């Protein structure tokens, strides 16, 4: 990783969130051509799963705004999502029931990166995903 890139997105929660998130990732990779393909896949998987969770659950819970900041430094890449939707009830460390057909996205996201955190700060959900520098 070369480091020093930073990209930001402001959008609305809902299905229309996903394409701009992928576009933002493409811009990050254009600035960071040295990132190994395996690491790109891991990071994209985590970012896409959190974005999909916000798109699906945030919009239904009344979230109007979502921000995403992607940044890199010489030894890490980070994504920070913030949204103003309802607090998240599902926890990424809790797997769904064995017979559940859904609910594994956050678990997958957590497994894909070196550090994954969620917190509720006032009226804001904050998700932090870090690859590297663990």
C-alpha positions in Angstrom: 0.0 0.0 0.0 1.3 3.4 -1.0 -0.9 5.4 1.3 -2.3 8.9 1.4 -5.5 8.4 -0.6 -8.8 9.6 0.8 -12.3 9.5 -0.8 -15.7 10.5 0.6 -19.3 9.8 -0.3 -22.5 11.3 1.0 -25.6 9.5 -0.1 -29.1 8.4 0.9 -29.8 4.9 2.4 -31.5 2.5 0.0 -30.6 0.4 -3.0 -29.2 3.5 -4.8 -26.4 3.5 -2.2 -24.6 0.5 -3.6 -23.4 1.7 -7.0 -21.7 4.9 -5.6 -20.0 2.8 -3.0 -18.5 0.5 -5.7 -17.5 3.6 -7.7 -15.7 5.0 -4.6 -13.8 1.7 -4.1 -12.7 1.9 -7.8 -11.3 5.4 -7.2 -9.4 4.2 -4.1 -7.9 1.3 -6.1 -6.9 3.7 -8.9 -4.9 5.6 -6.2 -3.6 2.4 -4.7 -2.5 0.2 -7.5 -0.1 -1.7 -5.3 -2.7 -3.3 -3.1 -2.7 -7.1 -3.6 -5.8 -8.6 -5.3 -6.5 -10.8 -2.3 -6.6 -7.7 0.0 -8.8 -5.8 -2.5 -11.3 -8.7 -2.5 -11.3 -8.9 1.3 -11.8 -5.1 1.8 -14.4 -4.8 -1.0 -16.4 -7.8 0.5 -16.5 -6.1 3.9 -17.4 -2.7 2.5 -20.1 -4.1 0.2 -21.7 -6.2 3.0 -21.9 -3.2 5.4 -23.2 -1.0 2.6 -25.9 -3.6 1.7 -26.9 -3.8 5.4 -27.3 0.0 5.6 -29.1 0.1 2.2 -31.6 -2.5 3.3 -32.1 -1.8 7.0 -31.2 1.8 7.2 -33.7 3.0 4.6 -36.5 1.0 6.2 -35.6 2.4 9.6 -35.8 6.0 8.4 -32.1 6.7 7.7 -31.8 9.5 5.4 -28.1 10.1 5.2 -25.1 7.9 4.9 -21.5 8.9 4.7 -18.5 6.7 3.7 -14.9 7.7 4.0 -12.2 5.5 2.5 -8.6 6.2 3.4 -5.3 4.6 3.1 -1.9 4.9 4.8 1.3 3.1 4.0 0.2 0.0 6.0 -3.6 0.1 6.1 -6.9 0.8 4.4 -9.9 2.0 6.3 -13.6 2.5 5.7 -15.8 4.5 8.0 -19.5 4.4 7.5 -21.9 6.7 9.4 -25.7 6.8 9.1 -28.6 8.3 11.0 -30.8 5.2 11.0 -32.1 3.3 14.0 -29.6 1.5 16.2 -28.4 -1.8 14.8 -29.8 -4.8 16.7 -27.8 -7.6 15.0 -24.3 -7.9 16.1 -21.6 -9.0 13.7 -20.1 -11.4 16.3 -23.4 -13.3 16.6 -24.1 -15.8 13.9 -27.7 -16.4 12.8 -29.5 -19.6 13.6 -28.3 -22.6 11.5 -31.6 -22.7 9.6 -31.7 -18.9 8.9 -31.6 -18.0 5.2 -30.2 -14.5 5.9 -28.1 -12.6 8.3 -24.6 -13.7 7.5 -23.4 -10.5 5.8 -22.0 -8.7 8.8 -20.4 -11.9 10.0 -18.7 -12.2 6.6 -17.7 -8.6 6.7 -16.1 -9.0 10.1 -14.2 -12.1 9.0 -12.9 -10.3 5.8 -11.0 -7.5 7.6 -8.5 -7.2 10.4 -10.6 -4.9 12.5 -14.3 -4.4 12.4 -16.3 -2.3 14.9 -19.8 -0.9 15.3 -20.9 1.7 17.7 -23.9 3.9 18.3 -22.9 7.5 19.1 -25.9 9.6 19.9 -28.1 9.4 16.8 -25.4 8.0 14.6 -24.4 4.4 13.7 -20.6 4.2 13.0 -19.0 1.2 11.3 -15.1 1.1 11.1 -13.4 -1.5 8.9 -9.6 -1.8 8.7 -7.4 -3.9 6.6 -3.8 -4.0 7.7 -2.0 -2.4 10.7 -3.7 -4.8 13.1 
